[in-house]
Amino acid sequence: MSQSVYRYISLSFRKTLGEEGSALRHERLLTWRRQHTVTRLAHPTRLDRARAIGWKAKEGFIVVRVRVRRGGQRKRAIIAGRRPKRKGILRMTLAKSVQRIAEERAQKHYPNLEVLNSYWVGEDGKEKFFEVLLVDPAHPQIIHDRQVGWIAGAPHTGRAYRGLTRAGRDGRGLRWKGKGTERMRPSRQRNRRDTRRTQTKAIP
């Protein structure tokens, strides 16, 4: 049974993650570390993944690679005496994923574009690298495209900041439906406001 070209591209990228592709992976990471935090690319590194999340080889589409630090927040040690539990150093992780941070940095670097989606391309001991797909909502090729033209509408402005991308929806818990997700929609913040309003005691 024959496989598509994108299947072979996916398999070739997976080989770079193993021992046989360690030399190529090491060379890539050395090059990526020396570049800027947000670097514009001529074409995606993972063509199969980019096409799967909406990228097209036409005007109006831009691909950038973003470098983001790994791990939780770095907190300075407290000199005064406390239990380790109360020092506020361990387990200080952000509620936002590193991929969402990468999308927001790309959006901030290109304020006239909109983030379509993103995907992982590599990581080392200190940083992670993501490729972010950006779309120009004012470009005629995008406006007249039936598949991507929706992004030119006003409700889709600032998608990365509002958690409307795939990574943003994952962080907001919108990948699941049914029992256990009652407070995820429309948002956890909105449900928290409703709870506070009902729990507030009225003073006569």
N, C-alpha and C positions, 0 to 999 in steps of 0.2 A: 504494500500500500504506500503510495507516494505521500510525501509531506510537503507542506507549504514552505516558501522561502523564509517566512517569519519563524517557523518552527526551527529551522536550521540556525537562524540568527540567535534564537533563544538558547539553543544548545551550545553554540560557540561562546556565548557570554558566560554560561554556567561553567564551562571549562576553565575560564580565567579565575574562578573562585576556588579551584582545587589546587593540588600540588603541581600539576603539569602547567598551570598558568600562573604560577607564583612570580616568575620573572617579569611577565607582561604586567601583572597587577602592581608589582613593586615599582616598575618604571612609570606607570600611569599615576600612581599616588605621589611619586616624587615630583612629577610635572604639575599636578593639580595643586599641590601645597604651595608652590612658588607663584601661582597665579593669584589674581584678585579674588576677593570673597564672592563676588558675583561676576562671572565670566560669560560673555556671549559666545555661542557656538554656531558653527556653520550648519551642522546637522546633528541629530541625536546620537548618543552613544549606543543606546538600546532602541533600535528602530522598531522592533516588534512591540515593546512596551509603549513607546510613544504613539504608535498607530492605534493601539488598543484603547488608549485614553483620549483620543480625539485629534492627534496631530496630523496635519496635511502638509505636503511639500508645495506650498503656494504662498503667495504674498499675503502678509498680515499675520503670519505665524513666526514666533521667535522662540528659540531654545536657549536657556541660560543654565549654567551649573553654579550651584550655591554651596558654600562651605559653612558648616555649622559645628560648634563644639559638641562633644559628647558628654554624657553623664548629667548629674544633678547640679544644683547651684553650689558654688564654692563659698563656704561660710568660714569666717575666722573663728578660731577657738576662743572661748570665754575664759578669762583669767580667774574670775571669782568662782567660789565653790558652788557646784550644782551637781545633781545627778546627771549622768550621761544622757538620760532620757529627756531632760529638760534643757539641755545645752543648745538645742536648735541647730545642730550641725549635721547629724545623720538623717537620711531619708528626706532631705529637703528637695523634692523633685517638683518640677513645674506641672501644672495641670494641663499644659499645652504640649503637644508632641514636638519633637525636633523637626519633623517634616513640615508642620504648620509654620514654625519659625522660619524655615527656609523659604516657604512660599511668601510670607509677609516681607522678608528682606528683598525678594525679587520684585514684589509689588511696589515697595518703597523706592527701589532703584529705577523702575520704569513706571512712573505714576500715570502715564497716559495709556497704559495697557492693562489688560485684565488677565488674571491667572486662570488658566483652564484646568490644569492638573499637574501632578508631579510624580516622580518615581525615584527610587534609590538606585545609585550607580556604584557606590563604594564607600569604604570607611577604613580608618586606621585606628591606632590606639587613642588618639586625641580628638579626631574630627570625623564627621560624616559628610558625604557628598550626595546632593540631590540634583536632578535636572528638572527644571520647572518650565512648563509650556505656557507661553504668554500669547495673547491674541490682541490685535489692534481693533477695538470695536468701531472705530471710525473709518476703517478701510473699506472701499467698495467691494473688494473680493469677499470680505467677511460678512458685510451687510446682506449681500445677495446669495450667500451660501445657505441652503436649506437646513443643513445639519448643524452649523455653528452660528448662524445668524441670530439666534436667541440671545447670545451674549452681548449684543449691542443694545439691548433693552435697558431701561433705567433700573428695574429691580435687581439687576445683576452687577451693579456698580460696587467695587470693593469686595469682591467675593472672598478673597483671602483673609481680609480683616474680620469678616462676619461668619467665617466657618462654613462657607457654602461649597467648598471643594471636597473632593473625596476624603482627603486627610482631615479636613475640618469636620465633616460629618461623622467620621470615625471617632474623633475626640469628643464630640457632643453626644455620643451614644446613639446615633440615628441609624446604625446598621442593623439594629434589632427591633422587632415588633412583638407585641403581645404582653404576656404576664412579666412583670418586673421592669417594664419600661414606661409605666404610666406617667412618671414625672419628667420624662425626656422631651415631651412635646407640649407646647411649642418650644420651650427651653427650660432648663433647670432653674435659671434665674427667675423666669416668670412664675414657675410653680412655687418657688421659695417666697416670692412676694405675696402670692395668694395665701400661703400658709401663715405668714406673719399677719396678714390682715385678719384672718379668721381667729388667730390666737390672741389678738390684741383685746385687752379688756376695756370696755367703754366705761369712762368715769361719768357718773350722773352729775 
